[in-house]
Amino acid sequence: MAASLLEPPFLSNHQLFSTTHHSFQPQKPIPIYYYVPFSRSSSACPLRLCAAGENAESSELPPPAKAVAEDSVQDNRVSLERSKDRRKVVKLAWEKLVRWSRYWRSKAKTDVLERTKKVVVLGGGSFGTAMAAHVAHRKAELEINMLVRDPEVCQSINESHCNCKYFPEHKLPKNVVATTNAKAALLHADFCFHAVPVQFSSSFLEGIADYVDPGLPFISLSKGLELNTLRMMSQIIPRAMKNSRQPYVVLSGPSFALELMNKLPTAMVVASKDKKMANSVQQLLASRNLRINTSRDVTGVEIAGALKNVLAIAAGIVEGLNLGNNSMAALVAQGCSEIRWLATKMGAKSTTLTGLSGTGDIMLTCFVNLSRNRTVGVRLGSGEKLDDILNSMNQVAEGVSTAGAVITLAQKYKVKMPVLTAVARIIDNELTPAKAVYELMNLPQVEEV
């Protein structure tokens, strides 16, 4: 037995294997099939690998091929049925949404717009002009008076129907007129849009207070905090009017004046402690291209609108320093948290800060080049001096003035705001943008709140 194991596996005639051994008899070639689906809708098609000289045209598919083909057809049928079911569910959901929308549109009141005869806009800047044009388009018979201080702008609006300073290529509706006479502008007005920069609002309003009706609703378009007093517009306007009951509404949200002028879809929020007043302004403004939500959280809407300008400067600095997308996302997320911390301490609702006037406005201002405050930040990050930047701009970047007020508020409410504090120090020329980034990155590692 042991000897046989050591014998070589070939015969004396040098044949490698004996042809009589069953294990080495030539076998009939076994065809091998590969099943390849050529498309999503087709059955699996078998490809046969043939032996040399064998006829490639096979007769009937072997049983496994039939089974696979039948299973594939069944799977395709099931998939098609599921696709039809999904489309049906989506279609039904959309139809329900459309019916709901039609129902509420049929109930929507239009009496405010119908009985409104005159609207006054205080200020001849870009957003005031855009809002004047929007309201004028709502009703051709409506009289829109813009109270401006620049005689050249006044003349261009009345003669050329355009704001030569901000929108020289956009024609204004013919029912928009401009004046430098406050008494004439405010006489018999039904609504008043306030579009004067925050830092100049108190002195401006005190100068026209004698011509303002005590019941005239003010709709504030201005975003920011008064530098020395830390007041919001909801506090500035009643104080300047010497009327604590002056009707007040704040309008805010992600909205560039240029896109409003171009009638692009926009969504904003009107907030007032008086729900009926908020609904009235909603009726006045809501249109096919402007969606208006209502809120009672005046503090939340105003604080978010003010602080997002400071955060936009920080975002611009990151862009100017070429720090990349990771840095931008981290900074804006941190800034959103800081705004939430302060606003909720001041009585704002957290839901407001995640809505249009909060997160919506922050995203627009921090990430889009049309933002004035972001532009200031980009130029600061690129090494320009703040005075040179401001002197070259024809519009006010409210975040520059608001930054210092924000830090004072943070100290008052005992809230730590590292990103917004860094912006204030850069604006005060106490810290370079690069140094500020280094300091922020070296803050202690903490639990996310």
C-alpha angles and dihedrals in degrees: 000000000000091000093052091055090058097049116109114256094240137074130243092264088061094248107154096217134011111252090215094065111103094220093064102042113127109262129212108260113260111219116234120213128201118195114216122179106217095195141000092261100042127087120249107278117210120228114202124211107212132201119246111284094011119130107258094206103089118196112220125001114256116254094262090056092051091050093050092047092050092047091050092052090050092049091051091051091050091047091050092050091050091049090052091049092050092049089049092052092049092047092050092048091051093047090052090051092050092049090049090050093049091049093054093043089054089054095044112117121230099179093106093059091042095054096039111102105165136028126183125205117201109212135028099231128123099274095041089052092048092050092047090053092047095051091044090056090053092069128009093207092055116109113222116193119190115200106209134168099208110086091201092056090045091053095047092051093050098040106028098024093232138094101247093197102049110011108022092156098047119086114220122218113267092242089068112094131172133217140171091210110099095192093054093044095051098041111118093349116163097197134016123207112203111209101157116123111265096241091058098038101092096054092041094050094045087056094056100033093106091063097048120101112230090233097047109123113231117211109196119214094169120106124201147057127274104254103225101030100034088224123155122220090260086065099036097055100051090044093051091046091047086227119112090189096056104136109250136190129171120213116200144146142106102322134138115199092227093057091047088053089051090051094238117163110278136171126204142164131239113201128191137150085229106073093196091054092051090050091050092054089046089056091047095052109027112107142145092284100032122060116195124199122190131226140171094210099100093161094052094049094046097044093047090049092051100043097044088068091059091047090050089059089054091050090050091051090055089051093047091051091049092232094155138237096295091059092046094052093046093048096048091046091051091046091052089053092050091051090050093049093053098038095051090048087055092052102267123143117247090223090061090056092055093048136078097294091047120032092011094056092041093055093049095047097043100044107033126080094221089073112108093204093049089050090055089053094048091053092046090051090049091058103262122141118251094233091053091049095050093045091055094052125088093198133058120255100209093194092071092062095035096055095076092045091052092057092050089051091049090055091047093053094035096240124149111227109173099169097046091042089054090053091052091051092049091050090050088052091240095118134031118230092244092050091048091055091050092050093048093049090052096054114119117280105251142177113271113254 
